[in-house]
């Protein structure tokens, strides 16, 4: 199983980023994939989930600003993040059950 996140970076408040999670080593089409994050000094926080039939779920902090999607042909899940806030600063991880990638850093700062 491999989950590889990309797309993080430094963005100003109010800006946007799209994270990608490239998956391999399992049947992606039947998998539920999640995004979690770890902010400085805090624990693991669930952000969003997409099921195998593309049903989506969002944490209250993400709802209305973030959009999760998947491309089964590319075995990739995306997290479109809009209207970013400094509180969104964190390492973002793509997860499947207990498995997760190495993460991608998102920093929201002016």
C-alpha positions in Angstrom: 0.0 0.0 0.0 1.3 3.4 -0.9 -0.3 6.8 -0.5 1.7 9.8 -1.8 0.5 13.3 -1.0 1.5 16.4 -3.0 0.4 19.9 -3.7 1.1 21.6 -0.4 2.8 24.9 0.0 2.7 28.5 1.3 -0.4 30.4 0.6 -1.9 33.7 1.8 -5.1 33.8 3.8 -8.0 33.6 1.5 -6.1 31.7 -1.1 -6.5 28.2 -2.5 -4.6 25.0 -2.9 -5.4 21.6 -4.3 -3.8 18.6 -2.7 -3.4 15.3 -4.4 -3.1 11.7 -3.1 -1.8 9.1 -5.5 -2.6 5.6 -4.3 -1.3 2.2 -5.3 -1.0 -1.3 -3.9 -4.7 -1.9 -3.3 -8.1 -1.9 -5.1 -8.6 1.9 -5.2 -12.0 1.7 -6.8 -13.5 0.0 -3.7 -11.6 2.1 -1.2 -12.8 4.8 1.1 -10.1 7.5 1.3 -9.8 10.2 3.9 -7.8 13.4 4.5 -6.5 14.1 8.0 -4.3 16.9 9.2 -1.9 17.6 12.1 -1.6 21.3 13.1 1.4 22.5 15.1 1.1 21.4 18.6 -2.1 19.5 18.0 -3.3 15.9 17.4 -4.6 14.2 14.3 -7.8 15.9 13.0 -10.1 14.3 10.4 -10.9 16.7 7.5 -12.8 14.8 4.9 -13.8 11.4 3.5 -14.8 10.1 0.1 -16.4 6.7 -0.2 -16.1 4.3 -3.1 -19.3 5.6 -4.6 -18.0 9.2 -4.2 -20.2 10.1 -1.3 -18.4 12.8 0.6 -18.2 13.9 4.2 -16.6 17.0 5.8 -15.5 18.1 9.2 -17.3 21.3 10.3 -14.0 23.2 9.8 -13.9 22.1 6.2 -17.5 22.2 5.1 -18.2 24.9 2.5 -14.5 25.6 1.9 -13.0 22.2 0.9 -14.1 19.8 -1.8 -12.9 16.2 -1.9 -13.0 14.3 -5.2 -11.6 11.2 -6.8 -10.4 10.0 -10.2 -10.5 6.2 -10.2 -8.7 6.1 -13.6 -5.8 7.8 -12.0 -6.2 6.2 -8.6 -6.0 9.7 -7.1 -8.0 11.7 -4.5 -8.0 15.4 -4.5 -8.7 18.0 -1.8 -9.6 21.4 -3.2 -9.1 24.0 -0.4 -10.6 27.5 -0.8 -10.7 30.5 1.5 -7.8 29.2 3.5 -7.2 30.5 7.0 -4.1 30.5 9.2 -5.8 27.8 11.3 -5.6 25.5 8.3 -1.8 25.4 8.6 -1.0 21.7 9.1 0.6 18.6 7.6 -2.1 17.0 5.5 -2.3 13.2 5.2 -4.1 10.9 2.9 -5.3 7.9 4.8 -7.0 4.6 4.2 -8.0 3.0 7.5 -4.9 3.0 9.6 -2.5 3.6 6.7 -1.3 7.0 5.7 1.2 8.7 3.5 4.1 11.0 4.5 2.0 14.1 4.3 2.3 17.4 2.6 2.8 20.7 4.4 0.2 23.5 4.0 1.1 26.9 5.5 -1.4 29.7 5.4 0.4 33.0 6.2 0.7 36.5 5.0 
